[in-house]
Amino acid sequence: MSAWFPSIVYLLCFATSGACALLLGRSYRRSGMRLLLWSALCFGLLAANNLFVIVDLVLIRDVDFGLVRLLLSLAAVAVLLFGFIWDMEEGA
């Protein structure tokens, strides 16, 4: 494999996460279902995480953004978990 293959994979992961966030956000605007909002926010944070992967591993190799990436992943999972719990309490 060539040296540019990982960069393409990182860009595709970022594009996929961003597209999912946009599509989920559009669906939330149309339907008003809050679970779509929480999912859109989660994928938005995952897209930000993937952006920092690109910055960390491709663009700026001298600075370690590992903690930022970890905190963005944690925030994404926390937002989705909060949304699941919030909607479960509202539905009960």
C-alpha positions as CSV (number, residue, x, y, z in Angstrom):
1,M,0.0,0.0,0.0
2,S,1.2,3.5,-0.7
3,A,1.7,6.3,1.9
4,W,-1.4,8.2,0.9
5,F,-3.9,5.4,1.5
6,P,-4.3,6.1,5.3
7,S,-5.0,9.8,4.5
8,I,-7.7,8.8,2.1
9,V,-9.3,6.5,4.7
10,Y,-9.2,9.3,7.4
11,L,-10.8,11.7,5.0
12,L,-13.5,9.2,4.0
13,C,-14.3,8.6,7.7
14,F,-14.6,12.3,8.3
15,A,-16.8,12.8,5.3
16,T,-19.0,9.8,6.3
17,S,-19.5,11.0,9.9
18,G,-20.2,14.6,8.7
19,A,-22.7,13.4,6.2
20,C,-24.5,11.2,8.8
21,A,-24.6,14.2,11.2
22,L,-26.1,16.4,8.4
23,L,-28.7,13.8,7.4
24,L,-29.7,13.1,10.9
25,G,-30.0,16.8,11.6
26,R,-32.2,17.3,8.6
27,S,-34.4,14.4,9.7
28,Y,-34.7,15.9,13.1
29,R,-35.9,19.2,11.7
30,R,-38.6,17.5,9.7
31,S,-39.9,15.0,12.3
32,G,-38.9,16.6,15.6
33,M,-37.9,13.3,17.1
34,R,-35.4,14.0,19.8
35,L,-33.5,10.8,19.3
36,L,-32.5,12.0,15.9
37,L,-31.1,15.2,17.5
38,W,-29.0,13.2,20.0
39,S,-27.7,11.0,17.1
40,A,-26.9,14.0,15.0
41,L,-24.9,15.6,17.8
42,C,-23.1,12.3,18.4
43,F,-22.1,12.0,14.8
44,G,-21.1,15.7,14.7
45,L,-18.7,15.1,17.6
46,L,-17.4,11.9,15.9
47,A,-16.8,14.0,12.7
48,A,-14.8,16.5,14.8
49,N,-12.9,13.5,16.3
50,N,-12.1,12.3,12.7
51,L,-11.0,15.8,11.8
52,F,-8.6,15.8,14.7
53,V,-7.3,12.4,13.5
54,I,-6.5,14.0,10.2
55,V,-4.8,16.9,11.9
56,D,-3.0,14.7,14.3
57,L,-1.7,11.9,12.0
58,V,-1.4,13.7,8.7
59,L,-1.0,17.5,9.0
60,I,0.7,18.2,12.4
61,R,2.7,15.3,13.5
62,D,4.8,17.2,16.1
63,V,1.8,17.8,18.5
64,D,-0.1,15.0,20.1
65,F,-3.8,15.5,19.9
66,G,-4.6,12.2,21.5
67,L,-6.3,13.7,24.5
68,V,-8.5,15.9,22.4
69,R,-9.5,13.0,20.3
70,L,-10.3,10.9,23.4
71,L,-12.4,13.7,24.9
72,L,-14.3,14.2,21.7
73,S,-15.1,10.4,21.5
74,L,-16.2,10.5,25.1
75,A,-18.4,13.5,24.5
76,A,-20.0,11.8,21.5
77,V,-20.8,8.7,23.5
78,A,-22.0,10.7,26.5
79,V,-24.3,12.8,24.4
80,L,-25.9,9.7,22.8
81,L,-26.2,7.9,26.2
82,F,-27.8,11.0,27.7
83,G,-30.2,11.1,24.8
84,F,-31.2,7.5,25.3
85,I,-31.8,8.0,29.0
86,W,-33.6,11.3,28.5
87,D,-36.0,9.8,25.9
88,M,-36.5,6.7,28.0
89,E,-37.6,8.8,31.0
90,E,-39.9,10.9,28.9
91,G,-41.6,7.8,27.3
92,A,-42.2,6.1,30.7
